[in-house]
Amino acid sequence: MPDDSDPEANLEQWKSAMQEEHAEAIANPDPDETHRIEGVAQVTYRVTFDYDAAEDALERASAEEVDDLTDPELLSCVCGVRGMTPEEAREHMAAVEQG
């Protein structure tokens, strides 16, 4: 039973257990699952609007991409492993190939 009198120690113990579980999921992928790495990237647009006084409405006039698309820093696998660095994602997929 954990010692509730030391919340910092309990937090560190929990974080350590989660890191170990994460590392295990990366290194030992489930062979019965589908594996494909994916990530979410956000691109910024500058959007301009025209004001239609008769309708009292804003209507989109243009949209211009203002940032280049960059690869996300954290990746996931469709098997459920989340929050991987690109290096961890490569390790995960290499383990799938070796499996």
Salt bridges, closest charged atoms under 4 A:
GLU12 OE2 - LYS15 NZ 3.48
GLU64 OE1 - ARG46 NH1 3.69
GLU88 OE1 - HIS22 NE2 3.78
